[in-house]
Amino acid sequence: MVDSEVRALDEVRHRLEKRYPTTSPENVELAVAVAYESLRNARIREFIPVLVEREAKDRLAHLNWGA
């Protein structure tokens, strides 16, 4: 993972923490990590942060659905 990708994923994590304030930061970080893992070996890297955010958001929305 390159520095720009690390920064972008940190920004994703911060946005999701604000969007889901009742979710623990650990769960947000886990959702981002799981989403990233599915794309870790992708050859084209430009859209990874967007795709990670979308997948993590879906996971967190599902987690918070019953809340």
Secondary structure by P-SEA (a helix, b strand, c coil): ccaaaaaaaaaaaaaaaaacccccaaaaaaaaaaaaaaacccccccaaaaaaaaaaaaaaaaaaccc
